[in-house]
Amino acid sequence: MPTYDYKCEKCGHLFEIEQRITEDPLKYCPKCKGSIRRLINPVGIVFKGSGFHINDYSKDRKSTAPPAKTPTTPKKK
């Protein structure tokens, strides 16, 4: 069940409550009975594993291939 944050416009009381998505938003503050509004919070997204552009093609990605060997000239005896 999602958790929603609310803030009272009258007394400033902040609280959170678990509600079903199908339930109507609350309308009144439990402390002062003033009107409240639902707050929108950002959700963190984490991309893990291969198959995501951010992981497979990032700019600071180190090459996994070994460095190419440079040809050396034989030393004269």
mmCIF file as gemmi writes it, N, C-alpha and C atoms, coordinates in Angstrom:
data_model
loop_
_atom_site.group_PDB
_atom_site.id
_atom_site.type_symbol
_atom_site.label_atom_id
_atom_site.label_alt_id
_atom_site.label_comp_id
_atom_site.label_asym_id
_atom_site.label_entity_id
_atom_site.label_seq_id
_atom_site.pdbx_PDB_ins_code
_atom_site.Cartn_x
_atom_site.Cartn_y
_atom_site.Cartn_z
_atom_site.occupancy
_atom_site.B_iso_or_equiv
_atom_site.pdbx_formal_charge
_atom_site.auth_seq_id
_atom_site.auth_asym_id
_atom_site.pdbx_PDB_model_num
ATOM 1 N N . MET Axp A 1 ? 0.845 -1.174 0 1 0 ? 1 A 1
ATOM 2 C CA . MET Axp A 1 ? 0 0 0 1 0 ? 1 A 1
ATOM 3 C C . MET Axp A 1 ? 0.896 1.245 0 1 0 ? 1 A 1
ATOM 4 N N . PRO Axp A 2 ? 0.596 2.224 -0.84 1 0 ? 2 A 1
ATOM 5 C CA . PRO Axp A 2 ? 1.434 3.425 -0.895 1 0 ? 2 A 1
ATOM 6 C C . PRO Axp A 2 ? 1.266 4.309 0.349 1 0 ? 2 A 1
ATOM 7 N N . THR Axp A 3 ? 2.324 5.039 0.643 1 0 ? 3 A 1
ATOM 8 C CA . THR Axp A 3 ? 2.3 5.996 1.744 1 0 ? 3 A 1
ATOM 9 C C . THR Axp A 3 ? 2.226 7.394 1.156 1 0 ? 3 A 1
ATOM 10 N N . TYR Axp A 4 ? 1.296 8.2 1.66 1 0 ? 4 A 1
ATOM 11 C CA . TYR Axp A 4 ? 1.114 9.563 1.168 1 0 ? 4 A 1
ATOM 12 C C . TYR Axp A 4 ? 1.439 10.552 2.28 1 0 ? 4 A 1
ATOM 13 N N . ASP Axp A 5 ? 2.073 11.667 1.903 1 0 ? 5 A 1
ATOM 14 C CA . ASP Axp A 5 ? 2.374 12.748 2.837 1 0 ? 5 A 1
ATOM 15 C C . ASP Axp A 5 ? 1.328 13.834 2.683 1 0 ? 5 A 1
ATOM 16 N N . TYR Axp A 6 ? 0.912 14.395 3.816 1 0 ? 6 A 1
ATOM 17 C CA . TYR Axp A 6 ? -0.057 15.482 3.829 1 0 ? 6 A 1
ATOM 18 C C . TYR Axp A 6 ? 0.477 16.627 4.666 1 0 ? 6 A 1
ATOM 19 N N . LYS Axp A 7 ? 0.014 17.836 4.343 1 0 ? 7 A 1
ATOM 20 C CA . LYS Axp A 7 ? 0.374 19.02 5.128 1 0 ? 7 A 1
ATOM 21 C C . LYS Axp A 7 ? -0.877 19.854 5.342 1 0 ? 7 A 1
ATOM 22 N N . CYS Axp A 8 ? -1.073 20.267 6.594 1 0 ? 8 A 1
ATOM 23 C CA . CYS Axp A 8 ? -2.212 21.109 6.937 1 0 ? 8 A 1
ATOM 24 C C . CYS Axp A 8 ? -1.906 22.545 6.533 1 0 ? 8 A 1
ATOM 25 N N . GLU Axp A 9 ? -2.847 23.176 5.864 1 0 ? 9 A 1
ATOM 26 C CA . GLU Axp A 9 ? -2.656 24.565 5.445 1 0 ? 9 A 1
ATOM 27 C C . GLU Axp A 9 ? -2.914 25.542 6.587 1 0 ? 9 A 1
ATOM 28 N N . LYS Axp A 10 ? -3.574 25.082 7.64 1 0 ? 10 A 1
ATOM 29 C CA . LYS Axp A 10 ? -3.888 25.96 8.768 1 0 ? 10 A 1
ATOM 30 C C . LYS Axp A 10 ? -2.783 25.94 9.834 1 0 ? 10 A 1
ATOM 31 N N . CYS Axp A 11 ? -2.424 24.748 10.316 1 0 ? 11 A 1
ATOM 32 C CA . CYS Axp A 11 ? -1.445 24.671 11.409 1 0 ? 11 A 1
ATOM 33 C C . CYS Axp A 11 ? -0.062 24.203 10.956 1 0 ? 11 A 1
ATOM 34 N N . GLY Axp A 12 ? 0.079 23.748 9.706 1 0 ? 12 A 1
ATOM 35 C CA . GLY Axp A 12 ? 1.369 23.315 9.186 1 0 ? 12 A 1
ATOM 36 C C . GLY Axp A 12 ? 1.767 21.904 9.585 1 0 ? 12 A 1
ATOM 37 N N . HIS Axp A 13 ? 0.865 21.153 10.202 1 0 ? 13 A 1
ATOM 38 C CA . HIS Axp A 13 ? 1.142 19.787 10.646 1 0 ? 13 A 1
ATOM 39 C C . HIS Axp A 13 ? 1.458 18.895 9.438 1 0 ? 13 A 1
ATOM 40 N N . LEU Axp A 14 ? 2.6 18.186 9.489 1 0 ? 14 A 1
ATOM 41 C CA . LEU Axp A 14 ? 2.992 17.242 8.445 1 0 ? 14 A 1
ATOM 42 C C . LEU Axp A 14 ? 2.773 15.828 8.964 1 0 ? 14 A 1
ATOM 43 N N . PHE Axp A 15 ? 2.169 14.986 8.149 1 0 ? 15 A 1
ATOM 44 C CA . PHE Axp A 15 ? 1.987 13.595 8.542 1 0 ? 15 A 1
ATOM 45 C C . PHE Axp A 15 ? 1.885 12.73 7.298 1 0 ? 15 A 1
ATOM 46 N N . GLU Axp A 16 ? 2.095 11.434 7.5 1 0 ? 16 A 1
ATOM 47 C CA . GLU Axp A 16 ? 1.972 10.492 6.395 1 0 ? 16 A 1
ATOM 48 C C . GLU Axp A 16 ? 1.008 9.393 6.798 1 0 ? 16 A 1
ATOM 49 N N . ILE Axp A 17 ? 0.374 8.829 5.795 1 0 ? 17 A 1
ATOM 50 C CA . ILE Axp A 17 ? -0.617 7.794 6.041 1 0 ? 17 A 1
ATOM 51 C C . ILE Axp A 17 ? -0.613 6.807 4.876 1 0 ? 17 A 1
ATOM 52 N N . GLU Axp A 18 ? -0.806 5.536 5.198 1 0 ? 18 A 1
ATOM 53 C CA . GLU Axp A 18 ? -0.926 4.519 4.159 1 0 ? 18 A 1
ATOM 54 C C . GLU Axp A 18 ? -2.366 4.475 3.684 1 0 ? 18 A 1
ATOM 55 N N . GLN Axp A 19 ? -2.532 4.556 2.369 1 0 ? 19 A 1
ATOM 56 C CA . GLN Axp A 19 ? -3.862 4.509 1.774 1 0 ? 19 A 1
ATOM 57 C C . GLN Axp A 19 ? -3.813 3.679 0.506 1 0 ? 19 A 1
ATOM 58 N N . ARG Axp A 20 ? -4.929 3.086 0.174 1 0 ? 20 A 1
ATOM 59 C CA . ARG Axp A 20 ? -5.033 2.409 -1.109 1 0 ? 20 A 1
ATOM 60 C C . ARG Axp A 20 ? -5.088 3.461 -2.21 1 0 ? 20 A 1
ATOM 61 N N . ILE Axp A 21 ? -4.654 3.076 -3.386 1 0 ? 21 A 1
ATOM 62 C CA . ILE Axp A 21 ? -4.672 4.001 -4.519 1 0 ? 21 A 1
ATOM 63 C C . ILE Axp A 21 ? -6.107 4.399 -4.848 1 0 ? 21 A 1
ATOM 64 N N . THR Axp A 22 ? -7.047 3.507 -4.611 1 0 ? 22 A 1
ATOM 65 C CA . THR Axp A 22 ? -8.444 3.768 -4.948 1 0 ? 22 A 1
ATOM 66 C C . THR Axp A 22 ? -9.146 4.655 -3.93 1 0 ? 22 A 1
ATOM 67 N N . GLU Axp A 23 ? -8.539 4.876 -2.765 1 0 ? 23 A 1
ATOM 68 C CA . GLU Axp A 23 ? -9.164 5.716 -1.741 1 0 ? 23 A 1
ATOM 69 C C . GLU Axp A 23 ? -9.061 7.195 -2.116 1 0 ? 23 A 1
ATOM 70 N N . ASP Axp A 24 ? -10.049 7.956 -1.703 1 0 ? 24 A 1
ATOM 71 C CA . ASP Axp A 24 ? -10.017 9.407 -1.904 1 0 ? 24 A 1
ATOM 72 C C . ASP Axp A 24 ? -8.988 10.028 -0.969 1 0 ? 24 A 1
ATOM 73 N N . PRO Axp A 25 ? -8.347 11.138 -1.379 1 0 ? 25 A 1
ATOM 74 C CA . PRO Axp A 25 ? -7.402 11.818 -0.487 1 0 ? 25 A 1
ATOM 75 C C . PRO Axp A 25 ? -8.117 12.349 0.758 1 0 ? 25 A 1
ATOM 76 N N . LEU Axp A 26 ? -7.366 12.448 1.846 1 0 ? 26 A 1
ATOM 77 C CA . LEU Axp A 26 ? -7.929 13.019 3.075 1 0 ? 26 A 1
ATOM 78 C C . LEU Axp A 26 ? -8.215 14.499 2.854 1 0 ? 26 A 1
ATOM 79 N N . LYS Axp A 27 ? -9.148 15.042 3.637 1 0 ? 27 A 1
ATOM 80 C CA . LYS Axp A 27 ? -9.535 16.442 3.467 1 0 ? 27 A 1
ATOM 81 C C . LYS Axp A 27 ? -9.275 17.307 4.692 1 0 ? 27 A 1
ATOM 82 N N . TYR Axp A 28 ? -9.185 16.681 5.884 1 0 ? 28 A 1
ATOM 83 C CA . TYR Axp A 28 ? -9.087 17.463 7.108 1 0 ? 28 A 1
ATOM 84 C C . TYR Axp A 28 ? -7.929 16.998 7.981 1 0 ? 28 A 1
ATOM 85 N N . CYS Axp A 29 ? -7.276 17.94 8.646 1 0 ? 29 A 1
ATOM 86 C CA . CYS Axp A 29 ? -6.151 17.686 9.542 1 0 ? 29 A 1
ATOM 87 C C . CYS Axp A 29 ? -6.644 16.947 10.79 1 0 ? 29 A 1
ATOM 88 N N . PRO Axp A 30 ? -5.91 15.904 11.217 1 0 ? 30 A 1
ATOM 89 C CA . PRO Axp A 30 ? -6.332 15.187 12.423 1 0 ? 30 A 1
ATOM 90 C C . PRO Axp A 30 ? -6.132 16 13.708 1 0 ? 30 A 1
ATOM 91 N N . LYS Axp A 31 ? -5.302 17.044 13.673 1 0 ? 31 A 1
ATOM 92 C CA . LYS Axp A 31 ? -5.066 17.862 14.872 1 0 ? 31 A 1
ATOM 93 C C . LYS Axp A 31 ? -6.046 19.025 14.998 1 0 ? 31 A 1
ATOM 94 N N . CYS Axp A 32 ? -6.145 19.843 13.924 1 0 ? 32 A 1
ATOM 95 C CA . CYS Axp A 32 ? -6.937 21.072 14.043 1 0 ? 32 A 1
ATOM 96 C C . CYS Axp A 32 ? -8.17 21.086 13.147 1 0 ? 32 A 1
ATOM 97 N N . LYS Axp A 33 ? -8.368 20.052 12.369 1 0 ? 33 A 1
ATOM 98 C CA . LYS Axp A 33 ? -9.506 19.931 11.435 1 0 ? 33 A 1
ATOM 99 C C . LYS Axp A 33 ? -9.461 20.957 10.302 1 0 ? 33 A 1
ATOM 100 N N . GLY Axp A 34 ? -8.281 21.558 10.065 1 0 ? 34 A 1
ATOM 101 C CA . GLY Axp A 34 ? -8.107 22.473 8.949 1 0 ? 34 A 1
ATOM 102 C C . GLY Axp A 34 ? -7.972 21.7 7.639 1 0 ? 34 A 1
ATOM 103 N N . SER Axp A 35 ? -8.016 22.413 6.538 1 0 ? 35 A 1
ATOM 104 C CA . SER Axp A 35 ? -7.896 21.742 5.239 1 0 ? 35 A 1
ATOM 105 C C . SER Axp A 35 ? -6.441 21.328 5.008 1 0 ? 35 A 1
ATOM 106 N N . ILE Axp A 36 ? -6.259 20.198 4.344 1 0 ? 36 A 1
ATOM 107 C CA . ILE Axp A 36 ? -4.923 19.671 4.079 1 0 ? 36 A 1
ATOM 108 C C . ILE Axp A 36 ? -4.75 19.437 2.585 1 0 ? 36 A 1
ATOM 109 N N . ARG Axp A 37 ? -3.493 19.262 2.177 1 0 ? 37 A 1
ATOM 110 C CA . ARG Axp A 37 ? -3.215 18.922 0.788 1 0 ? 37 A 1
ATOM 111 C C . ARG Axp A 37 ? -2.182 17.81 0.76 1 0 ? 37 A 1
ATOM 112 N N . ARG Axp A 38 ? -2.283 16.983 -0.265 1 0 ? 38 A 1
ATOM 113 C CA . ARG Axp A 38 ? -1.352 15.87 -0.436 1 0 ? 38 A 1
ATOM 114 C C . ARG Axp A 38 ? -0.077 16.405 -1.074 1 0 ? 38 A 1
ATOM 115 N N . LEU Axp A 39 ? 1.06 15.99 -0.539 1 0 ? 39 A 1
ATOM 116 C CA . LEU Axp A 39 ? 2.35 16.415 -1.061 1 0 ? 39 A 1
ATOM 117 C C . LEU Axp A 39 ? 2.868 15.368 -2.039 1 0 ? 39 A 1
ATOM 118 N N . ILE Axp A 40 ? 3.54 15.822 -3.069 1 0 ? 40 A 1
ATOM 119 C CA . ILE Axp A 40 ? 4.137 14.94 -4.066 1 0 ? 40 A 1
ATOM 120 C C . ILE Axp A 40 ? 5.633 14.877 -3.782 1 0 ? 40 A 1
ATOM 121 N N . ASN Axp A 41 ? 6.161 13.672 -3.61 1 0 ? 41 A 1
ATOM 122 C CA . ASN Axp A 41 ? 7.582 13.48 -3.337 1 0 ? 41 A 1
ATOM 123 C C . ASN Axp A 41 ? 8.231 12.76 -4.506 1 0 ? 41 A 1
ATOM 124 N N . PRO Axp A 42 ? 9.474 13.129 -4.827 1 0 ? 42 A 1
ATOM 125 C CA . PRO Axp A 42 ? 10.165 12.423 -5.913 1 0 ? 42 A 1
ATOM 126 C C . PRO Axp A 42 ? 10.518 11.001 -5.501 1 0 ? 42 A 1
ATOM 127 N N . VAL Axp A 43 ? 10.594 10.14 -6.488 1 0 ? 43 A 1
ATOM 128 C CA . VAL Axp A 43 ? 10.927 8.738 -6.253 1 0 ? 43 A 1
ATOM 129 C C . VAL Axp A 43 ? 12.308 8.48 -6.818 1 0 ? 43 A 1
ATOM 130 N N . GLY Axp A 44 ? 13.164 7.842 -6.033 1 0 ? 44 A 1
ATOM 131 C CA . GLY Axp A 44 ? 14.5 7.51 -6.498 1 0 ? 44 A 1
ATOM 132 C C . GLY Axp A 44 ? 14.461 6.285 -7.394 1 0 ? 44 A 1
ATOM 133 N N . ILE Axp A 45 ? 15.176 6.355 -8.505 1 0 ? 45 A 1
ATOM 134 C CA . ILE Axp A 45 ? 15.238 5.238 -9.433 1 0 ? 45 A 1
ATOM 135 C C . ILE Axp A 45 ? 16.685 4.779 -9.533 1 0 ? 45 A 1
ATOM 136 N N . VAL Axp A 46 ? 16.903 3.491 -9.391 1 0 ? 46 A 1
ATOM 137 C CA . VAL Axp A 46 ? 18.241 2.929 -9.489 1 0 ? 46 A 1
ATOM 138 C C . VAL Axp A 46 ? 18.252 1.937 -10.643 1 0 ? 46 A 1
ATOM 139 N N . PHE Axp A 47 ? 19.152 2.147 -11.593 1 0 ? 47 A 1
ATOM 140 C CA . PHE Axp A 47 ? 19.299 1.247 -12.726 1 0 ? 47 A 1
ATOM 141 C C . PHE Axp A 47 ? 20.433 0.281 -12.414 1 0 ? 47 A 1
ATOM 142 N N . LYS Axp A 48 ? 20.107 -0.993 -12.283 1 0 ? 48 A 1
ATOM 143 C CA . LYS Axp A 48 ? 21.123 -1.999 -11.982 1 0 ? 48 A 1
ATOM 144 C C . LYS Axp A 48 ? 21.166 -3.025 -13.094 1 0 ? 48 A 1
ATOM 145 N N . GLY Axp A 49 ? 22.348 -3.535 -13.335 1 0 ? 49 A 1
ATOM 146 C CA . GLY Axp A 49 ? 22.509 -4.6 -14.311 1 0 ? 49 A 1
ATOM 147 C C . GLY Axp A 49 ? 22.726 -4.071 -15.711 1 0 ? 49 A 1
ATOM 148 N N . SER Axp A 50 ? 22.987 -5.003 -16.613 1 0 ? 50 A 1
ATOM 149 C CA . SER Axp A 50 ? 23.217 -4.604 -17.993 1 0 ? 50 A 1
ATOM 150 C C . SER Axp A 50 ? 21.878 -4.397 -18.687 1 0 ? 50 A 1
ATOM 151 N N . GLY Axp A 51 ? 21.929 -3.745 -19.816 1 0 ? 51 A 1
ATOM 152 C CA . GLY Axp A 51 ? 20.709 -3.496 -20.573 1 0 ? 51 A 1
ATOM 153 C C . GLY Axp A 51 ? 20.17 -2.1 -20.405 1 0 ? 51 A 1
ATOM 154 N N . PHE Axp A 52 ? 20.783 -1.292 -19.544 1 0 ? 52 A 1
ATOM 155 C CA . PHE Axp A 52 ? 20.358 0.087 -19.361 1 0 ? 52 A 1
ATOM 156 C C . PHE Axp A 52 ? 21.397 1.001 -19.992 1 0 ? 52 A 1
ATOM 157 N N . HIS Axp A 53 ? 20.958 1.975 -20.737 1 0 ? 53 A 1
ATOM 158 C CA . HIS Axp A 53 ? 21.867 2.899 -21.42 1 0 ? 53 A 1
ATOM 159 C C . HIS Axp A 53 ? 22.83 3.554 -20.432 1 0 ? 53 A 1
ATOM 160 N N . ILE Axp A 54 ? 22.347 3.919 -19.273 1 0 ? 54 A 1
ATOM 161 C CA . ILE Axp A 54 ? 23.185 4.625 -18.295 1 0 ? 54 A 1
ATOM 162 C C . ILE Axp A 54 ? 24.335 3.746 -17.809 1 0 ? 54 A 1
ATOM 163 N N . ASN Axp A 55 ? 24.132 2.428 -17.765 1 0 ? 55 A 1
ATOM 164 C CA . ASN Axp A 55 ? 25.187 1.525 -17.312 1 0 ? 55 A 1
ATOM 165 C C . ASN Axp A 55 ? 26.088 1.071 -18.446 1 0 ? 55 A 1
ATOM 166 N N . ASP Axp A 56 ? 25.521 0.83 -19.607 1 0 ? 56 A 1
ATOM 167 C CA . ASP Axp A 56 ? 26.29 0.274 -20.709 1 0 ? 56 A 1
ATOM 168 C C . ASP Axp A 56 ? 27.065 1.307 -21.516 1 0 ? 56 A 1
ATOM 169 N N . TYR Axp A 57 ? 26.632 2.543 -21.533 1 0 ? 57 A 1
ATOM 170 C CA . TYR Axp A 57 ? 27.253 3.546 -22.396 1 0 ? 57 A 1
ATOM 171 C C . TYR Axp A 57 ? 27.626 4.826 -21.649 1 0 ? 57 A 1
ATOM 172 N N . SER Axp A 58 ? 27.994 4.715 -20.389 1 0 ? 58 A 1
ATOM 173 C CA . SER Axp A 58 ? 28.342 5.916 -19.638 1 0 ? 58 A 1
ATOM 174 C C . SER Axp A 58 ? 29.669 6.488 -20.132 1 0 ? 58 A 1
ATOM 175 N N . LYS Axp A 59 ? 29.864 7.773 -19.974 1 0 ? 59 A 1
ATOM 176 C CA . LYS Axp A 59 ? 31.055 8.453 -20.482 1 0 ? 59 A 1
ATOM 177 C C . LYS Axp A 59 ? 32.315 8.042 -19.736 1 0 ? 59 A 1
ATOM 178 N N . ASP Axp A 60 ? 32.214 7.777 -18.432 1 0 ? 60 A 1
ATOM 179 C CA . ASP Axp A 60 ? 33.405 7.474 -17.643 1 0 ? 60 A 1
ATOM 180 C C . ASP Axp A 60 ? 33.696 5.974 -17.568 1 0 ? 60 A 1
ATOM 181 N N . ARG Axp A 61 ? 33.082 5.203 -18.429 1 0 ? 61 A 1
ATOM 182 C CA . ARG Axp A 61 ? 33.275 3.759 -18.422 1 0 ? 61 A 1
ATOM 183 C C . ARG Axp A 61 ? 34.683 3.416 -18.907 1 0 ? 61 A 1
ATOM 184 N N . LYS Axp A 62 ? 35.334 2.572 -18.174 1 0 ? 62 A 1
ATOM 185 C CA . LYS Axp A 62 ? 36.672 2.118 -18.543 1 0 ? 62 A 1
ATOM 186 C C . LYS Axp A 62 ? 36.542 0.966 -19.528 1 0 ? 62 A 1
ATOM 187 N N . SER Axp A 63 ? 37.446 0.887 -20.453 1 0 ? 63 A 1
ATOM 188 C CA . SER Axp A 63 ? 37.442 -0.195 -21.427 1 0 ? 63 A 1
ATOM 189 C C . SER Axp A 63 ? 37.809 -1.497 -20.731 1 0 ? 63 A 1
ATOM 190 N N . THR Axp A 64 ? 37.108 -2.569 -21.058 1 0 ? 64 A 1
ATOM 191 C CA . THR Axp A 64 ? 37.404 -3.856 -20.451 1 0 ? 64 A 1
ATOM 192 C C . THR Axp A 64 ? 38.427 -4.64 -21.257 1 0 ? 64 A 1
ATOM 193 N N . ALA Axp A 65 ? 38.731 -4.186 -22.468 1 0 ? 65 A 1
ATOM 194 C CA . ALA Axp A 65 ? 39.72 -4.866 -23.305 1 0 ? 65 A 1
ATOM 195 C C . ALA Axp A 65 ? 41.124 -4.517 -22.817 1 0 ? 65 A 1
ATOM 196 N N . PRO Axp A 66 ? 42.057 -5.485 -22.889 1 0 ? 66 A 1
ATOM 197 C CA . PRO Axp A 66 ? 43.422 -5.175 -22.463 1 0 ? 66 A 1
ATOM 198 C C . PRO Axp A 66 ? 44.056 -4.181 -23.433 1 0 ? 66 A 1
ATOM 199 N N . PRO Axp A 67 ? 44.982 -3.372 -22.966 1 0 ? 67 A 1
ATOM 200 C CA . PRO Axp A 67 ? 45.61 -2.39 -23.855 1 0 ? 67 A 1
ATOM 201 C C . PRO Axp A 67 ? 46.405 -3.1 -24.952 1 0 ? 67 A 1
ATOM 202 N N . ALA Axp A 68 ? 46.417 -2.498 -26.124 1 0 ? 68 A 1
ATOM 203 C CA . ALA Axp A 68 ? 47.136 -3.083 -27.261 1 0 ? 68 A 1
ATOM 204 C C . ALA Axp A 68 ? 48.631 -2.985 -27.027 1 0 ? 68 A 1
ATOM 205 N N . LYS Axp A 69 ? 49.346 -4.049 -27.394 1 0 ? 69 A 1
ATOM 206 C CA . LYS Axp A 69 ? 50.794 -4.031 -27.209 1 0 ? 69 A 1
ATOM 207 C C . LYS Axp A 69 ? 51.423 -3.289 -28.39 1 0 ? 69 A 1
ATOM 208 N N . THR Axp A 70 ? 52.409 -2.494 -28.067 1 0 ? 70 A 1
ATOM 209 C CA . THR Axp A 70 ? 53.121 -1.773 -29.119 1 0 ? 70 A 1
ATOM 210 C C . THR Axp A 70 ? 54.274 -2.633 -29.598 1 0 ? 70 A 1
ATOM 211 N N . PRO Axp A 71 ? 54.507 -2.667 -30.906 1 0 ? 71 A 1
ATOM 212 C CA . PRO Axp A 71 ? 55.625 -3.489 -31.407 1 0 ? 71 A 1
ATOM 213 C C . PRO Axp A 71 ? 56.95 -2.945 -30.93 1 0 ? 71 A 1
ATOM 214 N N . THR Axp A 72 ? 57.803 -3.846 -30.542 1 0 ? 72 A 1
ATOM 215 C CA . THR Axp A 72 ? 59.132 -3.421 -30.08 1 0 ? 72 A 1
ATOM 216 C C . THR Axp A 72 ? 60.177 -3.827 -31.103 1 0 ? 72 A 1
ATOM 217 N N . THR Axp A 73 ? 61.204 -3.048 -31.207 1 0 ? 73 A 1
ATOM 218 C CA . THR Axp A 73 ? 62.29 -3.37 -32.136 1 0 ? 73 A 1
ATOM 219 C C . THR Axp A 73 ? 63.308 -4.228 -31.394 1 0 ? 73 A 1
ATOM 220 N N . PRO Axp A 74 ? 63.83 -5.241 -32.055 1 0 ? 74 A 1
ATOM 221 C CA . PRO Axp A 74 ? 64.827 -6.073 -31.374 1 0 ? 74 A 1
ATOM 222 C C . PRO Axp A 74 ? 66.105 -5.285 -31.108 1 0 ? 74 A 1
ATOM 223 N N . LYS Axp A 75 ? 66.727 -5.568 -29.991 1 0 ? 75 A 1
ATOM 224 C CA . LYS Axp A 75 ? 67.982 -4.879 -29.626 1 0 ? 75 A 1
ATOM 225 C C . LYS Axp A 75 ? 69.125 -5.486 -30.405 1 0 ? 75 A 1
ATOM 226 N N . LYS Axp A 76 ? 70.064 -4.616 -30.805 1 0 ? 76 A 1
ATOM 227 C CA . LYS Axp A 76 ? 71.252 -5.075 -31.53 1 0 ? 76 A 1
ATOM 228 C C . LYS Axp A 76 ? 72.305 -5.529 -30.533 1 0 ? 76 A 1
ATOM 229 N N . LYS Axp A 77 ? 72.985 -6.583 -30.869 1 0 ? 77 A 1
ATOM 230 C CA . LYS Axp A 77 ? 74.008 -7.122 -29.978 1 0 ? 77 A 1
ATOM 231 C C . LYS Axp A 77 ? 75.365 -6.646 -30.332 1 0 ? 77 A 1
